[in-house]
Amino acid sequence: MKYMLLMQFSEKTADFPPITEWTQDEVRAHIAFMGDTNSKLSEAGELVTAEGLAGPDQARIVRAGGDGSAVITEGPFPETKEFLAGYWIVDCDSAERAVELAAYVSTAPGPGGKPLNMPIEVRQVMAGPPEEM
């Protein structure tokens, strides 16, 4: 079964400064942890894909206008209190394994090497409509 692990940051849940305030060594350690995690998942045959995302200041909100053309609202979005920082899609044997992987990812190092314990949302990737439909 496939699961999406969503790495979210929120002003409410983050007890660490924004990554823009980390030292270069702290950023390098964080990125190395993510690379090592991706390598381990790949070697285990569980990694489908993983990506880090640009900050919300680079986001664009797109809606269809009355004629179907794109109407774009550009960031930054000061009202944004939480944002999606990255994700993994994993293919593993059970929901329990997906939760185990999310817990591991949550320990990514931050300032001073301390685990961030950031929330990771776990959602199953649906292969079709729910059975009850």
C-alpha positions in Angstrom: 0.0 0.0 0.0 1.2 3.5 -0.7 1.2 6.3 1.8 2.0 10.0 1.6 4.1 11.4 4.5 3.5 15.2 4.6 6.1 17.3 6.4 4.2 20.3 7.7 5.6 23.3 9.6 3.4 25.4 11.8 4.0 28.4 14.0 1.9 26.6 16.6 3.8 23.4 16.7 7.4 24.5 15.9 9.5 25.2 19.0 12.5 26.0 16.8 13.4 29.0 14.7 12.8 29.1 10.9 15.4 27.4 8.8 16.5 30.8 7.5 17.9 31.4 11.0 19.9 28.1 11.3 23.6 28.0 10.8 25.0 26.5 7.6 26.2 23.4 9.5 22.7 22.9 10.9 21.1 23.2 7.5 23.6 20.8 6.0 23.0 18.2 8.8 19.2 18.5 8.3 19.6 18.0 4.5 22.0 15.1 5.0 19.5 13.4 7.3 16.8 13.7 4.6 19.2 12.3 2.0 20.2 9.4 4.2 16.5 8.7 4.9 15.7 8.7 1.2 18.6 6.3 0.6 17.5 3.9 3.3 13.9 3.9 2.0 15.2 3.4 -1.5 17.4 0.5 -0.4 14.5 -1.1 1.4 12.3 -0.8 -1.7 9.9 1.5 0.1 10.6 4.9 -1.6 8.3 5.9 -4.4 9.3 9.6 -4.5 10.3 12.4 -2.1 10.6 16.1 -2.6 11.3 19.2 -0.6 9.2 22.2 -1.5 10.1 25.9 -1.9 8.9 28.2 0.9 5.4 29.7 0.9 6.8 33.0 -0.2 7.3 31.4 -3.6 3.8 29.9 -3.7 1.2 30.8 -6.3 -2.6 30.2 -5.8 -4.3 29.5 -9.2 -8.0 29.6 -9.8 -10.0 29.4 -13.0 -11.4 32.8 -14.1 -14.8 33.1 -15.6 -13.5 32.3 -19.1 -11.4 29.4 -17.8 -8.1 31.3 -17.9 -5.7 31.3 -14.9 -6.1 33.9 -12.2 -3.0 33.9 -10.1 -2.4 35.2 -6.6 1.3 35.4 -5.8 2.8 35.1 -2.3 4.0 35.9 0.2 0.9 35.0 2.1 1.3 36.6 5.5 -1.8 34.8 6.9 0.0 31.5 6.3 0.5 30.0 9.7 1.5 26.5 8.5 2.8 25.2 5.2 3.8 22.0 3.5 7.6 21.7 3.5 8.0 18.4 1.7 6.7 15.0 1.2 7.5 11.3 0.7 5.4 8.7 -1.1 6.3 5.3 0.3 5.1 1.9 -0.6 5.1 -0.3 2.5 3.3 -3.3 3.9 1.0 -1.6 6.5 -0.3 1.6 8.0 1.8 0.7 11.0 5.0 0.8 8.9 4.0 4.1 7.4 3.6 5.5 10.9 7.0 4.1 11.9 8.6 5.9 9.0 6.8 9.1 9.8 8.1 8.9 13.4 11.6 8.5 12.1 11.4 11.4 9.7 10.0 13.5 12.6 13.4 13.2 14.3 15.2 15.2 11.6 17.9 17.4 13.3 17.4 21.1 13.7 19.3 23.8 15.6 22.1 22.4 17.8 21.4 18.9 16.3 18.3 18.6 18.5 15.5 16.5 16.9 12.7 18.7 15.5 9.9 16.3 16.3 7.9 18.0 13.6 4.4 16.7 12.8 4.3 14.3 9.8 0.8 13.7 8.4 0.3 10.1 7.2 -2.3 9.5 4.5 -3.0 6.5 2.3 -2.8 7.1 -1.4 -6.0 5.7 -2.8 -5.8 3.3 -5.7 -9.6 3.7 -6.4 -12.8 4.8 -4.7 -13.4 3.6 -1.1 -15.0 0.2 -0.9 -18.1 1.6 0.7 -19.0 3.7 -2.4 
